[in-house]
Amino acid sequence: MPADAHDEHAAPDEIRGTAHGTAPVPLSVLDLVTVGAGRTATDALRTGVALARLAEARGFHRYWVAEHHSMPGVASSSPAVILAHLAARTDRIRLGSGGVMLPNHAPLVIAEQFGTLEAMAPGRIDLGLGRAPGTDGATAAALRRTDRLNEGADDFPEQLAELTRFLDDDFPDGHPYRRVHAVPGPVQATSPGGVQSPHRPPVWLLGSSGFSARLAGLLGLPFAFAHHFSAQNTVPALDLYRESFRPSGVLAAPYALIGVSALATDDEKEARRQVRAAALSMIRLRTGRPGLVPTPEEAEAYAFSPMEEEFVTSWNANVVHGTPDEVRAGLDDLHKRTGADELMITANAHSGEVRLRSYELLADAYALPTA
């Protein structure tokens, strides 16, 4: 579906957002809270605060963090904790999970965590959900206290339905959880003298294949696709989402966000240095050697094998990188090709300073507002 073919008022403001400056659609931030070699998790989290404040000041619509485990180079194992930290240090920007991996957690726990976040920052919280573990099999088993790992993914629709009932507090009479309530939550409004916020976090489904795309469409939910690591599936998944879509109480028309890896620098050569180091980090992760994100100097000194060089070329072909004008042109082209309703940008680099500079340059390229 072309980007301008849907009714822009079909999605509520907390989902739709507003395009600012000359950006064709709202721009948002996905922060992987990366930890570079020679840096600490504290450094990465401080960069996250600085990035959330920058995003808010420059008119980015939302800021999400993703659940990852047992990865030394990623400090986002607990999205709810990070989001609470950010909620206390921002005022307007939407904050959310991109995503929480539902099979790793009891639905009631997620409902309580995000009900608490909603109470902290009313009307600013998104609950994005994925069905992958966000880690390797052994770590997933440790998280879930079971070695039956496929069960969580297979049961995702049922887990999602249970979570939604906890968020809405609407288990039917006779259900074993009828008297179990997620607090903070709607039950407080029905208690004597109780008043509950009219908001509850909107639920998004995340995915990198067709399963969640189709489920999001059938349920009438907003959908976020991981283009940054599954680019070949982006257009088919978005087509499936739109074809499967059924209007709901949440959305009257489809709303699709895509995650995009993009890095802008003042100099094109520097951009290539930075993304090459990020690709080396991905090679190590994919070959069972996860570590801190290497410096560009380390990547320059590394002896890439022919197979690794092929991976770098393939991986970076889907990373929009270069000068601000080049990155803007690449993002505009991606928007035209996919018809995405929102672009969520993740800037992967060793240095927090480089990542912050990238978002600043991109905001300038699109003439986003200044604080």
N, C-alpha and C positions, 0 to 999 in steps of 0.2 A: 504494500500500500504506500503510495507517495506520502511524503512527510506532511503535505498540506491537505490530504484527502479526508482527514477526520475532523470531527468537531472539537475545537480546542477547549470547549467548556464541558466535554463529556467526562472529564476526570476532575475530582475535587482539587482544590489548590494544593493541599498537602502532597498530592501525588503529581499533579501536572507541573507545577512550578511555573515560572515566568522567564522567558528568554530575556537576557539583558544585553545591552550594547548591540553589537552586530552579530552575535552568535545566532545561528539558525534555530537552535533549540536550547533549553536550559543546560548548563554545564555543571557538573558535580565532581566530587572528589572521592576516590577510593584510596584509603591509606593502608598499606600493608604493614606499617610500623616497622620498617626494615632496620636492621642493625648492621652497620658496616664494620669491617675489620678495624680494630683500634678504637671502636666506639662501644658504648654500653646500652643496655635496654633503657636505662634512665635517659640517656641522650636521645634515643629513638622516641620515647614517650614525650619528652620535652619538645621535640620537633613536631610531634603530632599536635600538641597544644598550639604551637606557633602556626602550623598549617591550618588548623581549624579556624583560628582567629583571622588569618589571612583570607581564607575562603569566605568567611562571613563578611569581612570588610569589602571584598571585591565582588560580591554578588553571585558567588557560586550557590547553587540551590541546596545541595545536601552534602553531607560528609559521612561516609560509611567506613567501618572497619570489618575485617573478615576474620573468622575463626580458623587458626592454624595451630598445630601441635607438633612438638618435638622437632622444631626447625630453629636452629640457633640464629639464623638471620632474620627471623620474623618474631616480633614481640607482641603478637595479638592473639594469644591463647584464650583470653577472656574478654570478649567484646563488651559485655555488660559493664564490667569494671571500668574499662577505658571510656565508654560512653558516659558513665556517671561523672568521671573526672572531667571530661570535655563539657558536659552540660553545665558544670559549675563555673566554667571559664568562657562560655559563649552566651549570647543572648537571643539570637534570631535563627541561625542556620539550623536546618533539620539534621538530626543525628541518627544514625542507624547501623544495622548490621548487614554486611554484605558478604557472607551472612553468618547466622548461627546455624550450625549443622544439627538439624533436628534429631536425627537418630542417636546423637551422642548424649542426649539429655531427656529427662522426663518432661513431658509437655507442661505439667503444672509448674515446674521450676522455671521454665522459660516465661510462662505467663506471669509468674510472680516477679521475675527480674524486670521484664519490660513494663509491667504495671507500675513497678517502683520508679523506673526511668520516666515513664509518662507523668507520674506525680511530681518528679523533680523538674521536668521541663515540659509542661503541658502543651500539647499540640505540636511538638517538635520531634517526635520519636517515630522511626520506621523500624519494622521488624521484618528483615529479609531472611528467608529460610532456604537452606540447601539440604540435599539428602546424601551428599558424600561425607566421608569422615573428616576431611581436611587434614589428613595425615596418612601414615602407613598402617598396614594391618595390625601389627603388634601394638602400636600406640592406640589404635581404635579399640582393640580388645581391652587394653588397660583402662581406657575411658569408660567403656560400657560394661566392664566386668563380665564379659562373655566373649567366646570365640565364634559365635554365630553371627558374623558380621553382615552377611547378606540379608538377614532378617530385618535389620533396621531400614535398609533402602527399600526392600519389598513392601514394608509396612508403612511407608511414608504417607500415603493418602489417609490411612487411618490415624496415624499420629497427628497429621495436620488437622483432621476433623476434631480430634480430642483437644488439641491446643486451641482451636477456634472456639470451641464450647467453653473452655476455661476463660478465655478472654472476654467472651460475651456473657458468661455465667448463665448458660441456658441448657444445661443437661435436662432431659425430660424426666418427668415423674417415673420412678421405678428404676432409673439408672443408678448403678452403685456409687457414682460420683455426684449424685444430685445434691447432696449436702456438703460437698467439698467446694470451697470457694478460693479463687486466686485473689489475694489481697496484697497491695491495693487493687481494687477492681469494682465492677458494678454492684456487688453485694452491699457495698457501703451506702449506696444511694437508696437501697430498700430497707436498710436498718432504721429503726426509729430515730428521727431527727437527722438522718444521714444525708450528705450531699456529695455527689460524685461528679468528677469532671466529665463533660459530655464527650470527650475524646477517648479513643483507645487506639493504640498504635496500628496503623494500616499494615496489613500483611502483604509482603511481596514474595513471589517464588523466584528462586535463582536457579540457573542451570547452564550446562555447557553441551547439552544434547537435546533431543526432542521430547524426552519424558516430561520434564518440568514445564516445557513450553506448552505442550498439549494440556497438561493438568491445569496450569494457570489460565489457559483459554477457557476450558470447560467450567472452571470455577468463577470466571469473570474477575480475576485478580491481575494486578500489574505484574509484569515479568521483567527480570533483569538477566541478560545473557552475558556470559563471560567470553566476549570476543578476544580479550587479551591473551587467552591461552587456548582458544578453540575457534580460531578465525574461520576455518573452512566450514564450520557448521552454522555460522551466524545467520546468513540469509535463509537457509532451509528451516532453522528453528524459529525465526521470526515469522516466516510464512505459515508454519504450522500453528504457531500461537494465534495469529490473526484469523486463520481459517477455522480454528477450533473455538474461537471466542464466543461466549454467550454473555449477554448483558447481565449484570448483577446489581445488588444494592451498593456495591463498591464502585463499579465502573459501568458506564453506558457504552463505551467503545474501548478497543484495546489500547494499552499504554505500555510501550516497550522501551526499556533503558538498555544500553550496552556499555560494558566496561571496556575501556580502551587504554592500552599502554602507550603513553606519549611523553616525550621529553624535549623541552625547548631549552636551548642554550644561546648565548650571544654569538657563538661561532659554530658553524656546521661541523668542523673537524672535532671540536670538543664533544659535541653530541655523539658522534661516532665512537669516541673513546669511552664515554660513559655507558652507552648501551652495550658495548662489547664486554665490559666488566659485568654488567647485569646478566648478560647471556652466559658468561662463565659460571656465575652463581647458579643459574638454572641447569647447566650441564652437570654440575656437582650434585644438585638435588636429584636430578633424573637418574643419576648413576649411583645413588645410595650414599653420597658423600656430602650431605648438607653441611653448610658452615656459614660463617658471617659473610656478608656481601663483600667481595674483593674490591680493592682500589683499582682505578684505571691503570696505575703503574704495575700492579700485580698482573693484570690481564695482558699488558704489553709484554711482560717478561715471560708469560706462560707459553709453553710449546703446544699449541693446539694440533691435534691429530687431523688428518684429512676428514675423518668422519665428524669430528668436533667442529671443524671449520664449516662443514656443510650444515650442521645444526645451527651455528651462529648466523649464517646467511639466511636460513629458513626462519629462524625465530625473529630476527630483527627486521625481516620483511614485513612483519605485522606490528612493529613498534613504530609509531609515527614520531620521527625525531629529526632534528635539524634546527634551523633558525626559527624564530617565532612565526615569520611569514610562511615558511615551509610547513611547520606543524599546523598552522591554521588551514592551509590549503589541503593537507592530508585529512584533517578532521572534517572539513567541509565535504570532501569527496566521499569519505566514509558515510557521512550522514545521507548524502544523495543516494548511495548504493544500497543502504539498508532501510532508509525511511525511519530510523530510530527517533523516538520522541524525546530522548534525553541522552547525552553523552556523559558517562562517568569516567573521569580520567585518573589513571594511576601512573605516577612518575617513579620509575624504579632506578635508583642510583645509589652509589655508596654513601654519598654525603648528604646529610640533611639540608645543608646550605644549597646544594645543587638542586635538590627537589623543590625547596621553597622558591628559588629563583625561577624554576621552570613554570610554576603556577603564576608567578608574578608576570613573567613575560607573556604567558598565554592570555592572562587577563588584559594586559595592555594591547595585545594583538586583536582582541575582540572588543576593545574599548569598553570593558566592563567598568562599573562605577568605582571610584576611589573613595575611601572613607573620609 
